[in-house]
Amino acid sequence: MNYHSTSWRIPPERLQLEHDDIHIWRAELSQSVLTRQFFLQILTSDEHSKAKRFYSQKDQDYFIVARGILRIILSRYLHVEPHQLRFCYGPYGKPALIETPGREALRFNVSHSHELVLFGVARGRELGLDIEYMREGFASAQLAEQFFSSSEIAMLRALPTDQQMEGFFNCWTRKEAYVKARGKGLSLPLDRFDVSLAPGEPAALLSVRAERQGGSDWSLLELSPGPGYIAAVAAEGRDWRLSCWQWST
């Protein structure tokens, strides 16, 4: 399965999220002072403290915006007030909602880069997201050798020179999305599984050597968040459909 998203639609007033749905939301991190002030009102004291730990004012503002939008998006699916949501964290830091008894768990993941943030939401299925703003100084052979598998390095080197930066970010976002979906952090070594990376080639998990379970129970899709960005979503199973929504105030 491969999906190259070019259409980010305005969401319907009433959202339907079935078990075979994955919803991806796109939002801009730069928001007005009034919007940020509203977000501060729905964040917890712990989230206020986390925001203050960022060194720059811009990073603080972006954290407030991302967490505020996350709360609003999740509240639309759960039909509760945004400030009522409570989060917990897995052993490797993956965030999750504290589950409500009798309700199928809502899963989510967040990724941001430069001026954009993506939110992924699913019901009863793990997922992971990664978005990157393509910057030439970041896409280096040294980083590829440090984080990519030997097979991926060979595939990257085989690309024409003018495609290597895009190939690098294809590989990076797909690997990050898969690791985030699994929720195991770097206990799942990055060089022990392979993803596709050639521009125009479908996003795919080619092999997993770190565990007995291979990649057959997981799938990758490519996303197009906007000019200059590359993104990917990884999720359990292959029997799901994707909807992409544009968040706005």
N, C-alpha and C positions, 0 to 999 in steps of 0.2 A: 504494500500500500504506500502511495506517495501523494502528497498534497502540497501544492505550491500556492499559498494563499496570496491573492491579489486584491481581495475585496473584504474590507472591514465594515460591517453593516451596523446600523443603529439597532440596538436590541429591542425586542418587543416589550411592551409594558409588563406582560405576564410571561415569565421565563419558565420553560419546561426543560428539565434536565433528567433524561431517562438514563437507565443503566448503560446503554450503548452510546451515550453522548459524551463528548468532551467539548467544553466551551473555553475559548481563549479570548481574553480581553486585552485590548491595547489602550494605553493611556500616556499622556504627556506628563513628565515629571515637573515641568515648570507650570505652576498654578499661582493664582492671585493670592495676595495677602489675606483677603477675606476667606478664601477657600481653605488656606492653611490654618487659619484660626478656627474654622469650623472643625477641621480634622482633629486639631488639638483637643477639642471638647469631647471627642468620642474615643480618644486613646486613653489607655490606662496609665497610672503613675509609673509603672515599670517601663512602658513604651516611651514616656516622656524622658525617663532616665537614659534609655538607650539612645534616644535622639541626641541628647546632650553630650554623649561620649564621642560623637563625630567631631573632628577637629575643625572643619570648615562649616560656615553657615549654610553654604549650598548643600553639603552632604546632609546636614541636619534637616534642612527643608525637604530634600528628596526622600529621606526616610519617613518623615511625617506624611508626605503626600502618598507614598507607596502603601504605608500601613493604613492610612485613612481610606484610600480607595479600596484596598483589600477588604476592610471591614464592611464597607457599603455594598460591595459586590456579593460577598458571602451572605450578608443579611437579606438580600433579595431572594436568595434560594431557600433560606431557612425561615423566612418570615418572622424575624426578630429584629429588635433595634440593634444598630451597629455596635453600640457600646456594651451590649450584653454578651458579646462573643468572648470566649476564653480560649487561649491557645496553650498547647503543650509542645514539648520537643522530644524527638526520638534520641536514641543513644548517640547518634552522629550529628545531631543538630537539626534534623529535618522538622519543620514546624507542622503542626496538625491542630485541628479543632478538638477540644474536649468533647467527646461524643455524648449525644443525648440518647438515653435508653429507649429502645423501640424504634429508632430511626436509622436507616441505612447511612453509614458514614459518608460525609462529604469530604472529598480529598481535594487538595489544592497545592499549587506551587507558584512561585514568583521569581522573576528574573528581570533585572534592569541593566541598562547600559546607556551611557551618554544622556540623551534626553527622553528615552522611552522606557516604559516598564510593561511587562506582559504578566498576566495572571491566568493560570490554567485551573479549571474546576471540573471535577468528575464525581460520579456517585459510585462508591464501592470499588474503585479501581485506582491504583497508584499511578502517579504521573510525575514527570519532571520537565522543566522548561529551561532553556538557555537562550539569551539574546546577546549579541555582540555587535558593537559599532566597529566596522572594519577600519583599522588604522595600521598603516604599513609598518611602523616601527615595532608593533607588537608581534606581527607574524614573522617569526625568525626561525632559522634552521635549528638554533640552539634550543628553543622552546619545544619544537617538534621532536627533537631527539630526547628531550627530557620527559615528555608526556605522551607521545604517540607510540604505538606498537611498531615493530620492525616492518610489518606489512604495510602499515599506513605511511610510514616514512618513505618506503619504496614507491608507493602509489603517488605520493606528493611529488617526489623527485622526477617521476615520469611525466608529469604534466608540463605543458608548454609554460615558459617563464611567465607569460602574462596571465596565466590561470592559477598560479601557485598561491597567491594571497587568498583568493576565493576558496581554493581547495583547503588551505590551512583553516580558515574560519568555518567551513563546512564541517571539517573533522572536529574542531574544538567544540562547537556548539552541540554536535550530536553526541560526543562523548560526555560532555557536562550534563546534558539532558538525561542521558541514561543513568549516570551515576546518581543524579538527584532523584530520579524515579525510584531507584533501588533503595535509597535512604541509608546507604552503608558508608558514605564518605569515601575516603581513600583506603579503607579496608578492602575495597574492590579496586585492585591496581589498574591504572589507566592503560598500561601496556599489555594487559591480559585479555583484552577484547578488541575487535576490529569493527570500524564503521566505514561506510562508503564516503568518498569525499570529492570525487571529480565533479566539476560544474556540469549541470544538466543531468547528472546521474541520480536516480531515485535515492532518497535517504534510506539507509538500511543498516541493520545490525548484522554484520557478516558472520561473526563467530564470537563465542565467549569461552575462554580457556581457564578462567579463574575458579569456576564452580562446576559441579556435575551437571547442573541445569544449563542448557544452552540458551540461545537467544530466541527460540521458537515461541516463547510465551510473551515476548515483548516486541513492540514495533516502534519505528521512528518515522516522523514526518517532518518535512521541511516547511518553514514558514517564511513569508516575506513581510516583515514589519514595516518597511519603508526604505527609501533610497539610502544606501550606505550601511544597512543593517543586514545581518544574517541571524536566523533563529531556527530552533528545532524543538519538537516536543516528543518525548518518549512516554509510552504508556503500556500497561499490561494488556495483553491480548491483541487481536487484530480485527475484532468484530465491533469496531466503534466508528462513529461518524463525528466530524469536526464542524463546529460553528465558530466564526470569528466575529467578535463584537468590538465596536469602538466606544470607549467610555467617554462621557462628557458630563459636565456639571449641570 
